[in-house]
Amino acid sequence: MIYDALSYLHNYLPCHPLFPKVSDFINSHNLSNIEAGKVDIGEGVYVVISEYATDDIKSKFIECHKQHIDIQIIIEGIEQIGICNKDECRIIEEYNQEKDLEKLEGKVDLITLKKGCFVIFFPQDGHAPGLKIGNSGNRVKKAVFKVPL
């Protein structure tokens, strides 16, 4: 997992040959103006823009992916994300290749993702996004870039 300010994304571009494609897209588009949905960027890279209300961790699950790396960026709002190593979790739903999703349960630590920051999740990184901070939920607009391994 990598967690940093968006202004430092350039430091991580050498980590994967397709990360520059994500950076180029971010630099050439105003993410705030993109409507919810999926946008194909090319070479198997795409971004999913979603809008939702954050929720309590009890209504969420930990997820991980085997075919893609996630680069998650908050466009509007703020949320917490539960993070853990997937090897320390119990599988509650076997890996679905079509959805590139494995559902897990376990203990998580929390990070706060806000506008101007990003997080990168690799296959070993369990994550439970969309968590509310404190007792009240709020609206979030988020970009999740999917980068094939």
N, C-alpha and C positions, 0 to 999 in steps of 0.2 A: 504494500500500500504506500502511496505517496500522497501527502497532504501539504498544500502550499498555497501561496498567493498566486492568483492568475498571472500577475506581472512576471512571475518566475517560471512560467510554463516552458519557456524556451530552454531552460536548463535541462529539461527531461526529454527533449526531442530525440537525442541519440539512443534512448532506451528501446525504441521500436521504429522500424523503417517507415511506418505509416503515421506516427505521431505528428510529423510535420504537416501532413494533410489536414489533420484536425486543427492545428495552429493556423494554417492558411485560411481555413473556413471561418474560424473565430475572428481573425483579423480582417476578413473581407465581408462579413455579415454583421448586422446588428441583431443579436440573438433576441432582443426584446420584441422585435418586429415579426419574428417567425411564429406562425400559429402552431397550436398543438398538433402533433402528428410526426410522421417519420419523413426524413429528408435523406436521400441517397447522396453521398459525397463522392463515391467512386472507389474502386479497388476493394470493394467489400466493406468499406467504412460507411457508417450512417449515423445520424443523430436522431434521437427521439426527444421531442419537446413535449413536456407534460405540465399540466396545471392541476393542483390538488390541495386539499387541506391536510395539514400534518395531523398525526393521530398518536394515540397511546401505544407504547411498545407491546402491550398485551394483545393488540389486534394485528400485529405484524409478525413476520417470520424472517429468519436469516436466509439470504440467498447467496449463491455463487454461480459462476459460469465457467464452462470449459472451452468454449470456442471463441470467446471475445474478452477483451479487456474493456472495462468501463472507465470513461473519463467523465465525471459528474461535475456540473457547474450550476450553481444557483444563479438564475437570471433576476428573480425578484423573491423577496422573503428570506426566511431563515429556517433551518431545520437541524435536528440532531440526527446522526447516523450511528447505529450500533455497529461496532467492528469486532472481528475476532478472527482467529485462524480456523479455517474450516475443519482441520484435523482435531480440534477440540470440541466439535459439535456432534450431535446425533442427527442422522438423516431422518427427516419426517416424510419426505416425498422423493422418491428416486429421481435421478437425473432425467430430464425430458430433453432429448436432443433437438427436437423441433423448436422448442422455446429457449434452448440453451439455458436451462434453469434447474438447479437442484435446491430443494427447500430443506433447511436445517433448523435445529433449535439448540440453544446453549447460552452460555454467559457472554455478554458483550460489554465492551467499554464504549463510552460515548464520545463522539467528536461533534463539533458544531460547524456546519457548513453554511456560510453566508455569502452574499454577493461579493465578488472580488476574490473568491477562493475556489479551489478545485481539489478533487480527490481522484486518484487513480486506483482502481481495484483490479488486481491480477487474479488468476484462477484460485489461488489458495486463500484469498481474502474473503471471508464471510462478511456480509454487510446487510444491515436492516435500515434502509433509508426511510425518509418521510416521517420521522418521529417529532412529536411536538416538544417544545421546550417549556418546562414547568407544567402548569395545569391547563393552559389554554393553547389551542391549536391556531395555526394561521395559514394563510394561502401562500403557496409556493409556485413559482414557475421555474422549471429546471430543464437543462439540456443534459442528456446522457448520450455521449458519443460511444459507439460500439466499434471497437477496433479488432479485426480478426487476428487470431494468433498465427 
